[in-house]
Amino acid sequence: MFRVIFWLLGLVVIISLLRGVIGIIMRGLGDLVNPQSTQRGAQNPASQFPLSGELKKDPACGTYIAAATSIHETVGGETFYFCSKQCRDKYVASLAR
């Protein structure tokens, strides 16, 4: 009985190792066939956004947004940061009243 359990556990370990080795080989072959696939990460739009930086509060909706990715608007000599064009337009319209 124990012999069968150990045999099954050994089989699971061997299959897991084979899957890992085959996965590494297939990724290597994929890079050989299509070398541009490793450069796709640089073209990803999400990689263009900074991961850190100063946060500014949107005066229209109260959301915090990274200063580098926000929409800037200078009103009365003071710079405001907005999360979207809609919030910017809403805030500017409220000042015009």
C-alpha positions in Angstrom: 0.0 0.0 0.0 2.7 2.5 1.0 4.7 1.5 -2.1 1.8 2.6 -4.3 1.5 6.0 -2.5 5.2 6.7 -2.8 5.1 5.6 -6.5 2.2 8.1 -7.1 4.0 10.9 -5.2 7.2 10.3 -7.3 5.1 10.3 -10.5 3.6 13.7 -9.5 7.0 15.2 -8.8 8.4 13.9 -12.1 5.5 15.2 -14.1 5.8 18.6 -12.4 9.5 18.8 -13.3 8.9 17.8 -16.9 6.2 20.4 -17.2 8.6 23.1 -16.0 11.4 22.0 -18.3 9.1 21.8 -21.3 7.7 25.2 -20.5 11.2 26.7 -20.4 12.1 25.0 -23.7 8.9 26.2 -25.4 9.5 29.8 -24.2 13.0 29.7 -25.6 11.8 28.4 -28.9 9.1 31.1 -29.0 11.8 33.7 -28.6 13.8 32.2 -31.4 10.9 32.2 -33.8 9.5 35.6 -32.8 12.3 37.8 -31.3 10.1 41.0 -31.2 7.9 39.3 -28.5 10.4 40.3 -25.9 10.2 43.9 -26.9 6.4 44.1 -26.6 6.6 45.1 -23.0 8.1 48.4 -23.9 5.2 49.2 -26.2 2.6 48.3 -23.6 0.6 51.5 -22.8 0.5 50.6 -19.1 4.3 50.7 -18.9 4.2 54.4 -19.9 2.6 55.4 -16.6 4.9 56.1 -13.6 4.7 53.8 -10.7 5.5 56.5 -8.2 5.4 60.2 -7.8 3.6 63.1 -6.2 -0.2 62.7 -5.8 -2.5 65.6 -6.3 -6.2 65.9 -5.3 -8.7 66.5 -8.0 -10.8 69.5 -6.8 -13.9 68.4 -8.7 -14.3 64.8 -7.5 -11.8 64.5 -4.7 -9.8 61.6 -6.4 -6.0 61.5 -5.9 -4.1 61.4 -9.2 -0.4 61.2 -10.0 0.8 64.6 -11.0 2.7 63.2 -14.0 -0.4 61.6 -15.5 -3.0 64.2 -14.6 -4.6 66.9 -16.7 -3.2 70.3 -15.6 -5.2 73.5 -15.7 -4.1 76.9 -14.5 -6.9 79.1 -13.1 -6.2 82.4 -11.6 -2.4 81.7 -11.4 -3.0 78.5 -9.5 -2.4 75.1 -11.1 -5.0 72.4 -10.5 -4.7 68.7 -11.3 -7.7 66.7 -12.7 -8.2 63.0 -13.2 -10.3 63.5 -16.4 -11.4 66.1 -18.9 -14.9 65.8 -17.5 -13.8 66.8 -14.0 -11.7 69.6 -15.4 -14.7 71.0 -17.4 -17.0 70.6 -14.4 -14.6 72.5 -12.2 -14.1 75.3 -14.8 -17.8 75.6 -15.3 -18.4 75.9 -11.6 -16.0 78.9 -11.5 -17.7 80.6 -14.4 -21.0 80.9 -12.5 
